């Protein structure tokens, strides 16, 4: 797994939009998401194969990737 985050990093959804007539400060983050470790181990994670040429001077390397957008 290639990531700049720890496998136990706290990840969150985007905050919900502000409701009309809402009092107080808007939320800065949404609901908590599973950790990267749980995503890695989950059977529901959709993996995509990507072929990368010139991977550290080898001819080709096939990587499995899973992408998403979160707040950290």
Gaussian input, Z-matrix of N, CA and C with variables (Angstrom, degrees):
# hf/3-21g

backbone

0 1
 N
 C     1     B1
 C     2     B2     1     A1
 N     3     B3     2     A2     1     D1
 C     4     B4     3     A3     2     D2
 C     5     B5     4     A4     3     D3
 N     6     B6     5     A5     4     D4
 C     7     B7     6     A6     5     D5
 C     8     B8     7     A7     6     D6
 N     9     B9     8     A8     7     D7
 C    10    B10     9     A9     8     D8
 C    11    B11    10    A10     9     D9
 N    12    B12    11    A11    10    D10
 C    13    B13    12    A12    11    D11
 C    14    B14    13    A13    12    D12
 N    15    B15    14    A14    13    D13
 C    16    B16    15    A15    14    D14
 C    17    B17    16    A16    15    D15
 N    18    B18    17    A17    16    D16
 C    19    B19    18    A18    17    D17
 C    20    B20    19    A19    18    D18
 N    21    B21    20    A20    19    D19
 C    22    B22    21    A21    20    D20
 C    23    B23    22    A22    21    D21
 N    24    B24    23    A23    22    D22
 C    25    B25    24    A24    23    D23
 C    26    B26    25    A25    24    D24
 N    27    B27    26    A26    25    D25
 C    28    B28    27    A27    26    D26
 C    29    B29    28    A28    27    D27
 N    30    B30    29    A29    28    D28
 C    31    B31    30    A30    29    D29
 C    32    B32    31    A31    30    D30
 N    33    B33    32    A32    31    D31
 C    34    B34    33    A33    32    D32
 C    35    B35    34    A34    33    D33
 N    36    B36    35    A35    34    D34
 C    37    B37    36    A36    35    D35
 C    38    B38    37    A37    36    D36
 N    39    B39    38    A38    37    D37
 C    40    B40    39    A39    38    D38
 C    41    B41    40    A40    39    D39
 N    42    B42    41    A41    40    D40
 C    43    B43    42    A42    41    D41
 C    44    B44    43    A43    42    D42
 N    45    B45    44    A44    43    D43
 C    46    B46    45    A45    44    D44
 C    47    B47    46    A46    45    D45
 N    48    B48    47    A47    46    D46
 C    49    B49    48    A48    47    D47
 C    50    B50    49    A49    48    D48
 N    51    B51    50    A50    49    D49
 C    52    B52    51    A51    50    D50
 C    53    B53    52    A52    51    D51
 N    54    B54    53    A53    52    D52
 C    55    B55    54    A54    53    D53
 C    56    B56    55    A55    54    D54
 N    57    B57    56    A56    55    D55
 C    58    B58    57    A57    56    D56
 C    59    B59    58    A58    57    D57
 N    60    B60    59    A59    58    D58
 C    61    B61    60    A60    59    D59
 C    62    B62    61    A61    60    D60
 N    63    B63    62    A62    61    D61
 C    64    B64    63    A63    62    D62
 C    65    B65    64    A64    63    D63
 N    66    B66    65    A65    64    D64
 C    67    B67    66    A66    65    D65
 C    68    B68    67    A67    66    D66
 N    69    B69    68    A68    67    D67
 C    70    B70    69    A69    68    D68
 C    71    B71    70    A70    69    D69
 N    72    B72    71    A71    70    D70
 C    73    B73    72    A72    71    D71
 C    74    B74    73    A73    72    D72
 N    75    B75    74    A74    73    D73
 C    76    B76    75    A75    74    D74
 C    77    B77    76    A76    75    D75
 N    78    B78    77    A77    76    D76
 C    79    B79    78    A78    77    D77
 C    80    B80    79    A79    78    D78
 N    81    B81    80    A80    79    D79
 C    82    B82    81    A81    80    D80
 C    83    B83    82    A82    81    D81
 N    84    B84    83    A83    82    D82
 C    85    B85    84    A84    83    D83
 C    86    B86    85    A85    84    D84
 N    87    B87    86    A86    85    D85
 C    88    B88    87    A87    86    D86
 C    89    B89    88    A88    87    D87
 N    90    B90    89    A89    88    D88
 C    91    B91    90    A90    89    D89
 C    92    B92    91    A91    90    D90
 N    93    B93    92    A92    91    D91
 C    94    B94    93    A93    92    D92
 C    95    B95    94    A94    93    D93
 N    96    B96    95    A95    94    D94
 C    97    B97    96    A96    95    D95
 C    98    B98    97    A97    96    D96
 N    99    B99    98    A98    97    D97
 C   100   B100    99    A99    98    D98
 C   101   B101   100   A100    99    D99
 N   102   B102   101   A101   100   D100
 C   103   B103   102   A102   101   D101
 C   104   B104   103   A103   102   D102
 N   105   B105   104   A104   103   D103
 C   106   B106   105   A105   104   D104
 C   107   B107   106   A106   105   D105
 N   108   B108   107   A107   106   D106
 C   109   B109   108   A108   107   D107
 C   110   B110   109   A109   108   D108
 N   111   B111   110   A110   109   D109
 C   112   B112   111   A111   110   D110
 C   113   B113   112   A112   111   D111
 N   114   B114   113   A113   112   D112
 C   115   B115   114   A114   113   D113
 C   116   B116   115   A115   114   D114
 N   117   B117   116   A116   115   D115
 C   118   B118   117   A117   116   D116
 C   119   B119   118   A118   117   D117
 N   120   B120   119   A119   118   D118
 C   121   B121   120   A120   119   D119
 C   122   B122   121   A121   120   D120
 N   123   B123   122   A122   121   D121
 C   124   B124   123   A123   122   D122
 C   125   B125   124   A124   123   D123
 N   126   B126   125   A125   124   D124
 C   127   B127   126   A126   125   D125
 C   128   B128   127   A127   126   D126
 N   129   B129   128   A128   127   D127
 C   130   B130   129   A129   128   D128
 C   131   B131   130   A130   129   D129
 N   132   B132   131   A131   130   D130
 C   133   B133   132   A132   131   D131
 C   134   B134   133   A133   132   D132
 N   135   B135   134   A134   133   D133
 C   136   B136   135   A135   134   D134
 C   137   B137   136   A136   135   D135
 N   138   B138   137   A137   136   D136
 C   139   B139   138   A138   137   D137
 C   140   B140   139   A139   138   D138
 N   141   B141   140   A140   139   D139
 C   142   B142   141   A141   140   D140
 C   143   B143   142   A142   141   D141
 N   144   B144   143   A143   142   D142
 C   145   B145   144   A144   143   D143
 C   146   B146   145   A145   144   D144
 N   147   B147   146   A146   145   D145
 C   148   B148   147   A147   146   D146
 C   149   B149   148   A148   147   D147
 N   150   B150   149   A149   148   D148
 C   151   B151   150   A150   149   D149
 C   152   B152   151   A151   150   D150
 N   153   B153   152   A152   151   D151
 C   154   B154   153   A153   152   D152
 C   155   B155   154   A154   153   D153
 N   156   B156   155   A155   154   D154
 C   157   B157   156   A156   155   D155
 C   158   B158   157   A157   156   D156
 N   159   B159   158   A158   157   D157
 C   160   B160   159   A159   158   D158
 C   161   B161   160   A160   159   D159
 N   162   B162   161   A161   160   D160
 C   163   B163   162   A162   161   D161
 C   164   B164   163   A163   162   D162
 N   165   B165   164   A164   163   D163
 C   166   B166   165   A165   164   D164
 C   167   B167   166   A166   165   D165
 N   168   B168   167   A167   166   D166
 C   169   B169   168   A168   167   D167
 C   170   B170   169   A169   168   D168
 N   171   B171   170   A170   169   D169
 C   172   B172   171   A171   170   D170
 C   173   B173   172   A172   171   D171
 N   174   B174   173   A173   172   D172
 C   175   B175   174   A174   173   D173
 C   176   B176   175   A175   174   D174
 N   177   B177   176   A176   175   D175
 C   178   B178   177   A177   176   D176
 C   179   B179   178   A178   177   D177
 N   180   B180   179   A179   178   D178
 C   181   B181   180   A180   179   D179
 C   182   B182   181   A181   180   D180
 N   183   B183   182   A182   181   D181
 C   184   B184   183   A183   182   D182
 C   185   B185   184   A184   183   D183
 N   186   B186   185   A185   184   D184
 C   187   B187   186   A186   185   D185
 C   188   B188   187   A187   186   D186
 N   189   B189   188   A188   187   D187
 C   190   B190   189   A189   188   D188
 C   191   B191   190   A190   189   D189
 N   192   B192   191   A191   190   D190
 C   193   B193   192   A192   191   D191
 C   194   B194   193   A193   192   D192
 N   195   B195   194   A194   193   D193
 C   196   B196   195   A195   194   D194
 C   197   B197   196   A196   195   D195
 N   198   B198   197   A197   196   D196
 C   199   B199   198   A198   197   D197
 C   200   B200   199   A199   198   D198
 N   201   B201   200   A200   199   D199
 C   202   B202   201   A201   200   D200
 C   203   B203   202   A202   201   D201
 N   204   B204   203   A203   202   D202
 C   205   B205   204   A204   203   D203
 C   206   B206   205   A205   204   D204
 N   207   B207   206   A206   205   D205
 C   208   B208   207   A207   206   D206
 C   209   B209   208   A208   207   D207
 N   210   B210   209   A209   208   D208
 C   211   B211   210   A210   209   D209
 C   212   B212   211   A211   210   D210
 N   213   B213   212   A212   211   D211
 C   214   B214   213   A213   212   D212
 C   215   B215   214   A214   213   D213

   B1=1.4390
   B2=1.5163
   B3=1.3221
   B4=1.4605
   B5=1.5188
   B6=1.3155
   B7=1.4519
   B8=1.5170
   B9=1.2814
   B10=1.4582
   B11=1.5241
   B12=1.3111
   B13=1.4624
   B14=1.5196
   B15=1.3195
   B16=1.4587
   B17=1.5210
   B18=1.3295
   B19=1.4569
   B20=1.5255
   B21=1.3291
   B22=1.4619
   B23=1.5375
   B24=1.3323
   B25=1.4667
   B26=1.5266
   B27=1.3219
   B28=1.4613
   B29=1.5289
   B30=1.3276
   B31=1.4638
   B32=1.5264
   B33=1.3477
   B34=1.4553
   B35=1.5248
   B36=1.3352
   B37=1.4618
   B38=1.5186
   B39=1.3253
   B40=1.4667
   B41=1.5278
   B42=1.3303
   B43=1.4656
   B44=1.5286
   B45=1.3233
   B46=1.4678
   B47=1.5194
   B48=1.3294
   B49=1.4692
   B50=1.5333
   B51=1.2956
   B52=1.4682
   B53=1.5228
   B54=1.3226
   B55=1.4656
   B56=1.5216
   B57=1.3119
   B58=1.4636
   B59=1.5251
   B60=1.3053
   B61=1.4583
   B62=1.5189
   B63=1.3107
   B64=1.4654
   B65=1.5202
   B66=1.3218
   B67=1.4553
   B68=1.5217
   B69=1.3105
   B70=1.4577
   B71=1.5114
   B72=1.2992
   B73=1.4604
   B74=1.5309
   B75=1.3196
   B76=1.4634
   B77=1.5242
   B78=1.3177
   B79=1.4571
   B80=1.5260
   B81=1.3124
   B82=1.4641
   B83=1.5200
   B84=1.3347
   B85=1.4525
   B86=1.5202
   B87=1.3233
   B88=1.4545
   B89=1.5225
   B90=1.3322
   B91=1.4512
   B92=1.5285
   B93=1.3192
   B94=1.4660
   B95=1.5240
   B96=1.3262
   B97=1.4559
   B98=1.5269
   B99=1.3422
   B100=1.4642
   B101=1.5253
   B102=1.3265
   B103=1.4612
   B104=1.5283
   B105=1.3248
   B106=1.4637
   B107=1.5218
   B108=1.3217
   B109=1.4618
   B110=1.5212
   B111=1.3271
   B112=1.4704
   B113=1.5219
   B114=1.3324
   B115=1.4662
   B116=1.5283
   B117=1.3220
   B118=1.4578
   B119=1.5269
   B120=1.3247
   B121=1.4642
   B122=1.5268
   B123=1.3305
   B124=1.4653
   B125=1.5324
   B126=1.3100
   B127=1.4704
   B128=1.5369
   B129=1.3327
   B130=1.4654
   B131=1.5311
   B132=1.3293
   B133=1.4608
   B134=1.5224
   B135=1.3283
   B136=1.4643
   B137=1.5242
   B138=1.3219
   B139=1.4616
   B140=1.5111
   B141=1.3270
   B142=1.4571
   B143=1.5224
   B144=1.3338
   B145=1.4644
   B146=1.5292
   B147=1.3243
   B148=1.4626
   B149=1.5185
   B150=1.3431
   B151=1.4522
   B152=1.5271
   B153=1.3382
   B154=1.4596
   B155=1.5216
   B156=1.3204
   B157=1.4601
   B158=1.5265
   B159=1.3069
   B160=1.4692
   B161=1.5311
   B162=1.3175
   B163=1.4559
   B164=1.5242
   B165=1.3124
   B166=1.4560
   B167=1.5234
   B168=1.3246
   B169=1.4599
   B170=1.5275
   B171=1.3124
   B172=1.4586
   B173=1.5154
   B174=1.3080
   B175=1.4636
   B176=1.5225
   B177=1.3166
   B178=1.4647
   B179=1.5190
   B180=1.3276
   B181=1.4559
   B182=1.5116
   B183=1.3266
   B184=1.4531
   B185=1.5232
   B186=1.3205
   B187=1.4613
   B188=1.5230
   B189=1.3229
   B190=1.4476
   B191=1.5223
   B192=1.3270
   B193=1.4595
   B194=1.5308
   B195=1.3041
   B196=1.4646
   B197=1.5196
   B198=1.3068
   B199=1.4525
   B200=1.5293
   B201=1.3016
   B202=1.4380
   B203=1.5096
   B204=1.3226
   B205=1.4477
   B206=1.5179
   B207=1.3348
   B208=1.4629
   B209=1.5234
   B210=1.3162
   B211=1.4572
   B212=1.5123
   B213=1.3247
   B214=1.4584
   B215=1.4857
   A1=107.88
   A2=116.11
   A3=121.39
   A4=107.23
   A5=115.58
   A6=120.63
   A7=109.29
   A8=116.67
   A9=120.73
   A10=110.16
   A11=116.96
   A12=121.37
   A13=110.84
   A14=115.83
   A15=120.19
   A16=108.76
   A17=117.19
   A18=121.10
   A19=112.03
   A20=118.08
   A21=121.10
   A22=112.71
   A23=117.36
   A24=121.26
   A25=110.65
   A26=116.57
   A27=122.09
   A28=108.34
   A29=116.92
   A30=122.88
   A31=109.53
   A32=115.69
   A33=121.02
   A34=111.05
   A35=115.66
   A36=121.61
   A37=108.54
   A38=115.57
   A39=119.80
   A40=108.54
   A41=117.69
   A42=119.42
   A43=110.58
   A44=116.13
   A45=118.43
   A46=110.02
   A47=117.19
   A48=118.86
   A49=110.62
   A50=115.10
   A51=120.68
   A52=109.41
   A53=115.80
   A54=120.40
   A55=110.19
   A56=116.11
   A57=120.36
   A58=109.32
   A59=115.94
   A60=121.41
   A61=114.02
   A62=118.04
   A63=121.23
   A64=110.66
   A65=116.61
   A66=122.31
   A67=108.95
   A68=115.41
   A69=119.86
   A70=113.08
   A71=113.42
   A72=121.94
   A73=111.47
   A74=115.78
   A75=120.46
   A76=109.64
   A77=116.12
   A78=120.64
   A79=109.81
   A80=116.56
   A81=121.91
   A82=112.31
   A83=116.51
   A84=120.50
   A85=109.49
   A86=115.34
   A87=120.92
   A88=111.28
   A89=115.38
   A90=121.56
   A91=111.21
   A92=116.43
   A93=121.32
   A94=110.02
   A95=115.65
   A96=122.91
   A97=109.26
   A98=117.35
   A99=119.13
   A100=111.36
   A101=116.17
   A102=120.91
   A103=109.84
   A104=116.55
   A105=120.44
   A106=111.62
   A107=117.81
   A108=121.78
   A109=110.32
   A110=117.49
   A111=120.88
   A112=111.00
   A113=117.75
   A114=121.21
   A115=109.76
   A116=116.41
   A117=122.07
   A118=111.40
   A119=117.47
   A120=122.48
   A121=113.78
   A122=117.93
   A123=121.87
   A124=112.21
   A125=115.71
   A126=121.82
   A127=110.55
   A128=118.04
   A129=122.08
   A130=113.27
   A131=117.87
   A132=121.30
   A133=109.94
   A134=116.37
   A135=122.35
   A136=108.30
   A137=116.49
   A138=122.40
   A139=109.75
   A140=117.66
   A141=124.69
   A142=108.43
   A143=116.63
   A144=120.73
   A145=109.56
   A146=115.63
   A147=122.48
   A148=107.30
   A149=117.07
   A150=121.45
   A151=108.32
   A152=115.65
   A153=121.84
   A154=108.04
   A155=116.02
   A156=119.33
   A157=109.69
   A158=117.32
   A159=123.78
   A160=112.03
   A161=117.52
   A162=122.34
   A163=108.75
   A164=117.12
   A165=122.71
   A166=111.79
   A167=116.64
   A168=125.70
   A169=114.71
   A170=119.17
   A171=119.67
   A172=107.84
   A173=117.17
   A174=118.94
   A175=112.25
   A176=117.59
   A177=120.56
   A178=109.20
   A179=114.94
   A180=121.00
   A181=107.64
   A182=117.21
   A183=121.45
   A184=108.50
   A185=115.98
   A186=121.85
   A187=109.45
   A188=116.28
   A189=121.55
   A190=107.52
   A191=116.22
   A192=120.12
   A193=110.37
   A194=115.61
   A195=123.32
   A196=104.93
   A197=117.29
   A198=120.43
   A199=111.41
   A200=115.56
   A201=121.72
   A202=110.74
   A203=116.80
   A204=122.32
   A205=108.06
   A206=115.30
   A207=120.77
   A208=109.57
   A209=116.17
   A210=122.69
   A211=107.05
   A212=115.93
   A213=120.36
   A214=109.59
   D1=129.61
   D2=176.80
   D3=-108.55
   D4=118.15
   D5=-178.85
   D6=-156.21
   D7=157.79
   D8=175.58
   D9=-99.03
   D10=5.13
   D11=-178.68
   D12=-111.43
   D13=155.93
   D14=171.53
   D15=-71.18
   D16=154.37
   D17=-179.71
   D18=-68.14
   D19=-18.91
   D20=178.34
   D21=-105.81
   D22=19.12
   D23=-179.76
   D24=-62.86
   D25=142.79
   D26=177.87
   D27=-80.84
   D28=114.52
   D29=-178.22
   D30=-113.97
   D31=146.57
   D32=-175.31
   D33=-134.95
   D34=155.01
   D35=171.55
   D36=-72.32
   D37=167.10
   D38=174.57
   D39=-67.01
   D40=151.75
   D41=-179.29
   D42=-67.94
   D43=148.67
   D44=177.07
   D45=-69.04
   D46=155.80
   D47=178.76
   D48=-65.98
   D49=154.09
   D50=179.67
   D51=-68.18
   D52=131.47
   D53=178.65
   D54=-77.74
   D55=148.20
   D56=178.35
   D57=-64.21
   D58=130.14
   D59=179.97
   D60=81.08
   D61=8.37
   D62=-179.10
   D63=-69.70
   D64=136.73
   D65=176.84
   D66=-96.49
   D67=152.21
   D68=174.87
   D69=85.43
   D70=-178.19
   D71=-175.96
   D72=-72.54
   D73=145.16
   D74=175.87
   D75=-71.45
   D76=154.42
   D77=178.37
   D78=-69.11
   D79=146.50
   D80=179.21
   D81=-94.60
   D82=-22.17
   D83=179.20
   D84=-147.84
   D85=157.84
   D86=-178.93
   D87=-92.10
   D88=-154.39
   D89=-178.82
   D90=-67.89
   D91=153.56
   D92=-179.79
   D93=-74.10
   D94=140.52
   D95=178.05
   D96=-103.84
   D97=163.71
   D98=177.29
   D99=-63.62
   D100=155.02
   D101=178.80
   D102=-68.32
   D103=162.93
   D104=178.18
   D105=-61.84
   D106=-32.17
   D107=177.19
   D108=-62.47
   D109=-43.30
   D110=178.78
   D111=-68.20
   D112=-37.57
   D113=177.34
   D114=-64.83
   D115=-41.42
   D116=179.04
   D117=-60.82
   D118=-40.30
   D119=-177.28
   D120=-85.55
   D121=-13.22
   D122=-174.71
   D123=-72.62
   D124=139.57
   D125=175.63
   D126=-75.21
   D127=-17.76
   D128=-178.27
   D129=-82.64
   D130=-12.14
   D131=-179.05
   D132=-66.72
   D133=129.49
   D134=179.21
   D135=-91.79
   D136=116.75
   D137=-179.34
   D138=-102.23
   D139=139.56
   D140=178.08
   D141=-118.20
   D142=133.53
   D143=178.03
   D144=-84.76
   D145=133.19
   D146=178.31
   D147=-128.65
   D148=128.70
   D149=177.37
   D150=-96.79
   D151=124.10
   D152=-178.14
   D153=-114.00
   D154=125.56
   D155=176.99
   D156=-90.56
   D157=153.43
   D158=179.25
   D159=59.85
   D160=44.10
   D161=177.66
   D162=-81.04
   D163=103.43
   D164=-178.50
   D165=47.63
   D166=50.39
   D167=175.78
   D168=69.11
   D169=9.85
   D170=170.51
   D171=-92.52
   D172=165.84
   D173=-174.46
   D174=-69.46
   D175=-56.09
   D176=178.80
   D177=-146.70
   D178=153.16
   D179=176.65
   D180=-140.22
   D181=134.88
   D182=176.13
   D183=-98.40
   D184=125.27
   D185=179.89
   D186=-114.10
   D187=148.12
   D188=171.47
   D189=-99.73
   D190=130.12
   D191=-178.26
   D192=-125.22
   D193=147.77
   D194=170.74
   D195=-135.66
   D196=129.83
   D197=-175.57
   D198=-118.82
   D199=160.79
   D200=176.69
   D201=-175.19
   D202=167.34
   D203=178.77
   D204=-118.71
   D205=125.32
   D206=-178.78
   D207=-141.79
   D208=167.86
   D209=170.00
   D210=-103.35
   D211=140.98
   D212=-179.17
   D213=-113.95

